[in-house]
Amino acid sequence: MTLQNLQTWSESVLQERHRLIETVRGYRISSILFTCVELGVFEAIGSGAHTANEIAAAIPADPRGAELVLNAAVALGWLEKREHRFFNSPLAQTCLTRSGQGYIGDTLKLESAFYRRWEHLTDAVRTGQRPAENIRDEHPDDWVRHFEYALYDMARPVAPFIADALALPEDRDLCVLDVGGGHGGYSIALAQRYSRVTATVFELPRVVPVTREIVAFAGLSDRISVQEGDFQRDDLGNNYDIALVFGVLNGEPPQGRPALIVKVFAALNPGGRIVLRDFVLDADRAGPPQAAIFALQMLLATNAGGLDTSEDRLHWLTAAGFTPPQTIRLPEWIGSILTVANKPSC
């Protein structure tokens, strides 16, 4: 390419090239944060101020490597530095230390595992199959515990908004079925918001001990029970007024999604309500961006999972016998919607 040709490039093309390069290099910023969290940098600093050598000894890590990553964390706004000493920024103190109200360390550790999965995206697209490396990722004994606590991290600020948005009646007892409810955070929020709600979290045996631990910590073991079961094979029970199906359909094969909705219909009392929460694709399945990207996450993390459109849900719900669904919009930072439909009263 000659200098003359370069000079004919428009400013807009040069800006677009720069944006693409910045997008591609985003992994560097993620890697710095993952490394700080995995090494325990923010916890080691705590509320004090320490030199790079002191932090390196506490983590532990090589002093030179530690100083490089600490300086990068300062440049990115997670740490602050004065007189060769490092201390947590307000953001880090709030969100990256366990004592902070907005702690998301468990979520970031899970995202670090997902980051490694995305390395295999090209193979997954070529084969249409979940990579074997990603399946092996889930075999360690502590995987389920870390996974559920990471999801609970994300659910804690979201669940109260959803509990309010559902606007459940407060003048009568309500039985909630939380299908594949994992950590139980949404049942906890409903029980905290509505004094006459009791709930059953229906989960796989290996998840149940973690769910019971979280529910007990919330002080709600008397109102939230945890039932072992596999909703792909087992009956869900009956006499429920509300059924939560949150982040569950996306992990099921295409034929399993309407089948689960039929099971939920059978478990509900007349007049009962199903509530779906997940990313929903546009009619052409090419957006919105967050949903289209999450669909690839399902390719990497499940054998046949995926996302659906509002039209798909309308068809499945009405075919099962539910009334036409309504959509409840949530704050933009939550990043998903609620789809609500009722079982006819008679």
C-alpha positions in Angstrom: 0.0 0.0 0.0 1.4 3.4 -1.0 1.4 6.5 1.1 -0.9 8.1 -1.5 -3.5 5.3 -1.1 -3.4 5.6 2.7 -4.0 9.3 2.5 -7.3 8.7 0.6 -8.8 6.7 3.4 -11.8 8.5 5.0 -11.8 9.4 8.6 -14.8 7.2 9.2 -13.1 4.1 7.9 -10.1 4.7 10.1 -12.4 5.1 13.1 -14.2 1.9 12.3 -10.9 0.1 12.0 -9.9 1.4 15.4 -13.3 0.3 17.0 -12.8 -3.2 15.6 -9.3 -3.4 17.0 -10.5 -2.2 20.4 -13.3 -4.8 20.3 -10.8 -7.6 19.6 -8.5 -6.4 22.3 -11.2 -6.4 24.9 -10.0 -9.8 26.1 -7.0 -8.1 27.6 -9.0 -6.1 30.0 -11.1 -9.1 30.9 -8.0 -11.2 31.6 -6.5 -8.5 33.9 -9.7 -8.5 36.0 -10.0 -12.3 36.0 -6.4 -12.6 37.2 -6.8 -10.0 40.0 -9.9 -11.9 41.2 -8.4 -15.3 40.9 -5.2 -14.3 42.7 -7.2 -12.5 45.5 -5.7 -9.1 44.9 -8.7 -7.1 46.1 -9.2 -9.2 49.2 -5.4 -9.0 50.0 -5.5 -5.2 49.8 -8.8 -4.9 51.8 -9.3 -1.5 53.3 -5.5 -0.8 53.6 -2.7 0.4 51.4 0.2 -1.9 50.5 3.3 -2.0 48.3 3.5 -4.3 45.3 6.0 -6.5 47.2 3.6 -6.8 50.2 0.7 -7.8 47.9 2.9 -10.2 46.0 3.8 -12.0 49.2 0.2 -12.2 50.3 -1.3 -13.5 47.0 1.4 -15.1 46.5 2.9 -14.1 43.1 6.1 -12.9 41.5 6.9 -9.3 42.6 7.5 -8.1 39.1 4.4 -9.8 37.7 2.3 -8.5 40.6 3.5 -4.9 40.1 2.6 -5.0 36.4 -0.9 -6.3 37.0 -1.4 -3.9 39.9 -0.4 -0.9 37.7 -2.7 -2.1 35.0 -5.6 -2.3 37.5 -4.8 1.3 38.5 -5.0 2.4 34.9 -8.4 0.7 34.6 -9.8 2.3 37.7 -10.1 -0.7 40.0 -7.1 0.3 42.2 -5.6 3.6 43.3 -2.0 4.3 43.9 -0.2 6.9 46.0 3.5 6.9 47.1 4.1 3.4 45.7 1.2 1.9 47.7 -1.9 0.4 46.2 -5.4 0.5 47.7 -8.9 -0.5 46.4 -10.9 2.1 44.6 -14.5 2.7 45.8 -15.7 0.4 42.9 -13.4 -2.4 44.0 -14.3 -2.0 47.7 -18.0 -2.2 46.8 -18.0 -4.9 44.1 -14.8 -6.9 44.3 -14.3 -7.6 48.0 -16.6 -10.0 50.0 -17.5 -7.3 52.5 -18.9 -5.0 49.7 -22.6 -4.8 49.2 -22.3 -5.4 45.4 -19.8 -8.2 45.6 -19.6 -10.1 42.3 -16.4 -12.1 42.8 -18.1 -15.5 42.4 -19.7 -14.3 39.2 -16.3 -13.2 37.8 -14.8 -16.6 38.6 -17.6 -18.2 36.7 -17.1 -15.8 33.8 -13.4 -16.7 33.8 -14.4 -20.3 33.2 -16.8 -19.3 30.4 -14.0 -17.2 28.9 -12.0 -20.4 28.5 -15.0 -22.0 26.9 -15.3 -19.3 24.2 -11.8 -20.3 23.0 -13.5 -23.3 21.4 -16.2 -21.3 19.6 -14.8 -21.9 16.2 -14.9 -25.7 16.7 -18.4 -25.5 18.1 -19.6 -23.6 15.1 -17.9 -26.0 12.7 -19.4 -29.1 14.3 -22.6 -27.7 15.8 -21.7 -29.6 19.0 -20.7 -28.6 22.5 -16.9 -29.0 22.7 -15.7 -31.9 24.8 -13.3 -29.6 26.7 -16.4 -27.6 27.9 -18.1 -30.7 29.2 -15.0 -31.7 31.2 -15.1 -28.2 32.8 -18.1 -29.3 34.8 -16.8 -32.4 36.4 -14.9 -31.1 39.4 -16.8 -31.7 42.7 -17.0 -28.0 43.5 -18.3 -26.9 40.1 -22.0 -26.9 41.1 -21.4 -25.0 44.3 -19.3 -22.3 42.5 -21.8 -22.1 39.6 -24.9 -21.6 41.9 -23.2 -19.0 44.1 -22.1 -17.1 41.0 -25.7 -17.1 39.6 -26.9 -16.1 43.1 -24.5 -13.2 43.0 -26.2 -12.0 39.8 -29.7 -12.7 41.1 -29.5 -10.9 44.4 -30.1 -7.3 43.1 -32.4 -8.5 40.3 -34.8 -10.7 42.3 -36.5 -8.0 44.4 -37.3 -6.0 41.2 -38.9 -9.1 39.8 -40.9 -9.8 43.0 -42.3 -6.3 42.8 -43.0 -6.4 39.1 -45.1 -9.6 39.5 -47.5 -7.7 41.8 -48.9 -10.9 43.4 -52.0 -10.7 45.5 -51.2 -10.2 49.2 -54.6 -11.3 50.7 -54.2 -15.0 50.3 -51.8 -17.9 50.6 -49.8 -18.6 47.4 -47.7 -21.7 46.6 -44.8 -21.1 44.2 -43.0 -23.8 42.1 -39.5 -22.7 41.1 -38.6 -25.0 38.3 -34.9 -25.6 38.0 -34.6 -22.8 40.5 -30.9 -23.5 41.4 -29.8 -21.2 44.1 -33.4 -20.3 45.0 -32.8 -16.6 45.0 -36.1 -15.7 43.2 -38.1 -17.8 45.6 -36.3 -16.1 48.5 -37.2 -12.7 47.1 -40.8 -13.6 46.7 -41.0 -15.0 50.2 -39.4 -11.8 51.6 -41.7 -9.5 49.6 -45.0 -11.5 50.2 -45.6 -12.8 53.7 -48.1 -15.4 52.5 -45.9 -17.1 49.9 -44.4 -20.5 50.3 -42.2 -22.0 47.6 -40.7 -25.3 46.4 -37.5 -25.2 44.4 -37.4 -28.2 42.1 -33.8 -29.2 41.3 -31.4 -32.0 40.4 -29.9 -33.9 43.4 -26.4 -32.5 43.1 -27.8 -28.9 43.3 -30.1 -29.5 46.2 -27.5 -29.2 49.1 -26.3 -25.8 47.8 -29.9 -24.6 47.4 -30.8 -25.6 51.0 -27.7 -23.9 52.3 -28.6 -20.6 50.6 -32.2 -20.8 51.7 -31.1 -21.5 55.3 -28.7 -18.6 55.3 -31.7 -16.4 54.2 -33.6 -17.7 57.2 -36.5 -19.1 55.1 -36.2 -22.9 55.4 -39.6 -22.9 57.0 -41.3 -21.4 53.9 -39.1 -22.6 51.1 -38.6 -26.3 50.5 -36.2 -27.9 48.1 -37.4 -31.0 46.2 -35.0 -33.4 44.4 -36.1 -34.2 40.8 -35.4 -34.1 37.1 -38.1 -32.1 35.3 -37.2 -33.8 32.1 -38.4 -37.1 33.5 -40.3 -36.5 36.7 -43.7 -35.1 37.5 -43.6 -31.6 39.0 -46.4 -32.2 41.5 -49.6 -30.0 41.6 -51.6 -27.4 43.5 -49.3 -24.5 42.7 -50.4 -21.0 42.1 -47.3 -19.6 40.5 -44.6 -21.3 38.5 -41.2 -19.7 37.8 -39.3 -20.9 34.8 -36.2 -18.7 34.9 -33.2 -19.4 32.7 -34.4 -23.0 32.2 -35.8 -23.3 28.7 -32.6 -22.1 27.1 -30.8 -25.3 28.3 -33.4 -27.6 26.8 -33.5 -29.1 23.3 -36.1 -27.6 21.0 -38.7 -30.4 21.7 -38.1 -30.1 25.5 -39.1 -26.5 25.8 -42.8 -26.9 24.9 -42.9 -30.2 26.8 -41.8 -28.5 30.0 -44.5 -25.8 29.5 -47.1 -28.6 29.3 -45.8 -30.1 32.6 -46.0 -26.7 34.3 -49.6 -26.3 33.1 -50.5 -29.6 34.7 -48.8 -28.5 38.0 -50.8 -25.3 38.3 -54.2 -24.7 39.9 -56.9 -23.2 37.8 -56.1 -19.5 37.5 -52.5 -20.2 38.2 -49.7 -18.3 36.5 -46.5 -19.3 34.6 -43.7 -16.8 34.5 -40.9 -17.2 32.0 -37.6 -15.2 32.2 -34.9 -15.5 29.7 -33.4 -13.6 26.8 -35.8 -13.5 23.8 -34.7 -13.3 20.2 -36.2 -11.0 17.6 -38.4 -12.6 15.0 -35.5 -12.9 12.6 -33.3 -14.4 15.4 -30.5 -11.9 14.6 -31.0 -9.7 17.6 -31.1 -8.0 20.0 -27.3 -8.3 20.4 -27.2 -9.6 24.0 -29.6 -12.4 23.1 -27.9 -13.3 19.9 -24.6 -13.5 21.7 -26.1 -15.6 24.6 -27.4 -18.0 22.0 -23.8 -18.8 21.2 -23.1 -19.3 24.9 -25.8 -22.0 24.8 -24.0 -23.7 21.9 -20.9 -23.8 24.1 -22.5 -24.8 27.3 -25.4 -27.2 26.4 -25.9 -30.2 24.0 -29.0 -28.7 22.3 -30.0 -25.6 24.1 -30.9 -22.3 22.5 -33.1 -19.2 22.6 -36.5 -18.6 21.2 -38.7 -15.8 19.9 -41.8 -14.2 21.4 -43.8 -16.0 18.6 -42.4 -19.4 19.7 -43.4 -18.7 23.3 -46.9 -17.6 22.3 -47.4 -20.8 20.3 -46.1 -23.1 23.0 -48.1 -21.4 25.8 -51.4 -21.3 24.0 -51.0 -24.8 22.7 -50.5 -26.0 26.3 -53.7 -24.3 27.3 -52.5 -21.0 28.7 -54.1 -17.6 27.9 -52.1 -15.4 25.5 -49.0 -14.2 27.3 -48.2 -10.7 28.4 -44.8 -9.1 28.6 -43.5 -7.3 31.7 -40.5 -5.0 30.9 -37.7 -4.9 33.5 -35.1 -2.2 34.0 -32.6 -2.1 31.2 -29.7 -3.1 33.4 -31.4 -6.4 34.1 -31.2 -7.3 30.5 -34.3 -9.6 30.1 -38.1 -9.6 30.1 -40.8 -11.6 31.9 -43.4 -13.5 29.9 -46.5 -14.2 31.9 -49.5 -16.3 31.1 -52.4 -17.7 33.1 -54.1 -21.1 33.3 -57.8 -20.6 32.7 -59.9 -20.6 35.9 -62.3 -23.2 34.6 
